[in-house]
Amino acid sequence: MGTKIRRGFSFWGRVQGVGFRYKMYYLAQKYNATGWVQNECNGSVTAQVQGEEVSIDMILQALFHDRYISIEQMDVKELPLVEDERKFSMRN
């Protein structure tokens, strides 16, 4: 098992009303990542994802190649691990 990391993301583009949060939730389950994803009032989506770097990369690749989602801009920041986090959730 690789080293876990945690990253914060902000996504802009066609990211609301296209199943973005559901897709990210599904991908997090598939790649054993924890964290959360939520829509923002300004039309963007923010997320924090914790897992192996390769898993986070696979999640991002799938989001960028989804036929309904169109990510025009993405900001990323490194975050400290949340040690007791056990699941990935969709926030309202």
CORLINQUI-V458133 format. One record per backbone hydrogen bond with DSSP energy under -0.5 kcal/mol. CO is the residue of the C=O (numbers start at 1). NH is the residue of the N-H. E is the energy in kcal/mol with one decimal. If there is no record, write none. Layout:
BEGIN
co=CO nh=NH e=E
co=CO nh=NH e=E
END
This chain:
BEGIN
co=3 nh=53 e=-0.7
co=5 nh=51 e=-2.3
co=6 nh=79 e=-2.7
co=7 nh=49 e=-2.7
co=8 nh=77 e=-2.1
co=9 nh=47 e=-2.2
co=10 nh=75 e=-2.4
co=11 nh=45 e=-2.0
co=12 nh=72 e=-2.6
co=12 nh=73 e=-1.6
co=13 nh=15 e=-1.5
co=14 nh=70 e=-1.8
co=19 nh=23 e=-2.7
co=20 nh=24 e=-2.7
co=21 nh=25 e=-2.4
co=22 nh=26 e=-2.5
co=23 nh=27 e=-2.6
co=24 nh=28 e=-2.5
co=25 nh=29 e=-2.0
co=26 nh=30 e=-2.3
co=27 nh=31 e=-2.4
co=28 nh=33 e=-2.7
co=29 nh=32 e=-1.1
co=34 nh=50 e=-3.0
co=35 nh=89 e=-1.8
co=36 nh=48 e=-2.3
co=37 nh=91 e=-3.2
co=38 nh=46 e=-2.5
co=40 nh=43 e=-1.7
co=44 nh=40 e=-2.8
co=45 nh=11 e=-3.1
co=46 nh=38 e=-2.8
co=47 nh=9 e=-3.3
co=48 nh=36 e=-2.2
co=49 nh=7 e=-2.6
co=50 nh=34 e=-2.7
co=51 nh=5 e=-2.7
co=52 nh=55 e=-0.5
co=52 nh=56 e=-2.1
co=53 nh=57 e=-2.4
co=54 nh=58 e=-1.9
co=55 nh=59 e=-2.1
co=56 nh=60 e=-2.3
co=57 nh=61 e=-2.5
co=58 nh=62 e=-2.1
co=59 nh=63 e=-2.1
co=60 nh=64 e=-2.6
co=61 nh=65 e=-1.4
co=63 nh=66 e=-1.1
co=70 nh=14 e=-2.4
co=70 nh=72 e=-0.7
co=73 nh=12 e=-2.6
co=75 nh=10 e=-1.9
co=77 nh=8 e=-3.0
co=79 nh=6 e=-0.6
co=81 nh=83 e=-0.7
co=82 nh=85 e=-1.4
co=87 nh=35 e=-2.2
co=89 nh=37 e=-1.6
co=89 nh=91 e=-0.6
co=91 nh=39 e=-0.6
END
